[in-house]
């Protein structure tokens, strides 16, 4: 990542996701937002003895936990370091299909970040 920071985006129709990542020493802070940005869930990942694990905190009324937890664990596995992923995605009247699309887009952003790392 150039100068310790990177920004990536994906757009499909009305949906758009943005990923910003920043190095904090040997650790990584990642923020994934889409639509009305906010904090919906926070995932923390670690890699100890080549065993990656993650935990998540989801704020009441939000469903951003799946992306946060999966991303934190994947990034920690890839980097061998600690990672915190903050996710906040909100679109009014979102459909089940659009939720599936956002998950695919989120995974694509994490794939790209892993390539950069």
Backbone torsions as a table, in degrees:
resi	resn	phi	psi	omega
1	UNK	NA	130.2	-179.3
2	UNK	-67.3	129.3	178.0
3	UNK	51.9	26.5	176.4
4	UNK	79.3	4.4	-179.0
5	UNK	-136.7	151.6	174.5
6	UNK	-149.1	152.7	176.2
7	UNK	-135.3	132.0	-178.5
8	UNK	-131.7	153.7	179.2
9	UNK	-142.8	152.0	172.9
10	UNK	-137.0	140.0	177.4
11	UNK	-137.0	134.8	173.2
12	UNK	-140.8	112.2	-178.7
13	UNK	59.5	-128.4	-179.2
14	UNK	-82.2	-6.4	-176.8
15	UNK	-91.9	136.8	176.5
16	UNK	-143.4	135.2	175.4
17	UNK	-122.8	142.9	178.2
18	UNK	-126.4	135.2	176.0
19	UNK	-120.0	126.0	173.6
20	UNK	-119.1	133.1	-179.7
21	UNK	-129.1	143.2	-179.1
22	UNK	-142.2	133.8	174.8
23	UNK	-75.1	136.4	173.0
24	UNK	-123.9	87.0	-170.6
25	UNK	65.3	-125.1	177.8
26	UNK	-88.7	-3.0	-178.0
27	UNK	-97.2	175.2	-177.4
28	UNK	-136.6	134.7	174.7
29	UNK	-112.1	125.5	-178.5
30	UNK	-124.2	134.7	177.1
31	UNK	-122.9	125.3	178.7
32	UNK	-119.2	121.4	-178.8
33	UNK	-132.9	158.4	176.1
34	UNK	-161.9	143.3	-178.7
35	UNK	66.0	-130.1	177.7
36	UNK	-80.8	100.6	-175.9
37	UNK	-63.7	141.5	178.7
38	UNK	-166.1	-176.6	173.0
39	UNK	-106.9	113.6	-179.4
40	UNK	-109.1	-33.9	179.9
41	UNK	-156.1	152.3	177.9
42	UNK	-129.1	123.9	176.2
43	UNK	-109.1	137.6	176.7
44	UNK	-120.5	127.0	-179.9
45	UNK	-119.2	150.2	176.4
46	UNK	-143.3	159.7	178.9
47	UNK	-132.4	108.5	-177.8
48	UNK	-121.0	122.0	-179.0
49	UNK	54.6	43.5	-179.8
50	UNK	61.5	24.8	176.8
51	UNK	-121.1	106.7	-179.2
52	UNK	-85.9	140.0	174.5
53	UNK	-145.5	163.5	-179.8
54	UNK	-148.2	156.5	174.9
55	UNK	-130.9	158.4	-178.1
56	UNK	-139.1	145.4	171.2
57	UNK	-117.9	124.8	178.9
58	UNK	-112.7	127.4	178.1
59	UNK	-73.4	146.2	-177.2
60	UNK	-52.8	135.3	176.9
61	UNK	84.2	4.1	-177.9
62	UNK	-113.9	158.0	-179.4
63	UNK	-132.2	34.7	-177.7
64	UNK	-89.4	4.0	-171.3
65	UNK	-66.9	-35.9	-176.7
66	UNK	-61.6	-47.2	179.5
67	UNK	-65.6	-43.7	-177.4
68	UNK	-61.6	-47.7	-176.9
69	UNK	-67.6	-48.4	-179.2
70	UNK	-62.0	-43.6	-179.0
71	UNK	-64.6	-44.0	-179.1
72	UNK	-61.1	-42.5	-179.5
73	UNK	-69.3	-43.3	179.4
74	UNK	-61.6	-45.3	-177.3
75	UNK	-67.3	-41.5	178.2
76	UNK	-63.3	-39.8	177.8
77	UNK	-61.9	-44.0	-177.5
78	UNK	-68.3	-43.1	-173.2
79	UNK	-92.2	-19.6	-175.4
80	UNK	72.2	17.1	-177.3
81	UNK	-128.9	178.1	175.8
82	UNK	-75.8	148.9	-179.4
83	UNK	-147.7	137.4	171.8
84	UNK	-118.8	131.2	179.3
85	UNK	-120.9	119.9	177.7
86	UNK	-103.5	127.1	-177.8
87	UNK	-126.4	133.8	174.7
88	UNK	-148.5	104.4	-177.8
89	UNK	-127.4	127.4	177.6
90	UNK	-145.5	124.8	172.8
91	UNK	-130.4	128.1	176.3
92	UNK	-62.1	142.7	176.2
93	UNK	52.9	40.9	180.0
94	UNK	-70.2	141.1	179.9
95	UNK	-95.2	165.1	176.0
96	UNK	-59.5	-40.1	179.2
97	UNK	-64.3	-39.7	178.9
98	UNK	-66.4	-35.9	175.9
99	UNK	-61.2	-43.8	177.3
100	UNK	-61.0	-41.6	178.8
101	UNK	-62.7	-41.6	178.8
102	UNK	-63.0	-38.5	178.0
103	UNK	-64.7	-42.5	177.2
104	UNK	-62.7	-44.3	179.5
105	UNK	-63.7	-41.3	178.4
106	UNK	-61.8	-44.0	177.5
107	UNK	-62.7	-37.6	178.3
108	UNK	-64.4	-41.0	177.5
109	UNK	-63.9	-40.9	178.2
110	UNK	-66.6	-39.6	174.6
111	UNK	-55.1	-47.6	-179.0
112	UNK	-64.7	-41.0	177.6
113	UNK	-61.7	-42.8	178.9
114	UNK	-60.5	-37.0	177.0
115	UNK	-64.3	-39.1	179.4
116	UNK	-68.0	-39.2	-178.0
117	UNK	-70.3	NA	NA
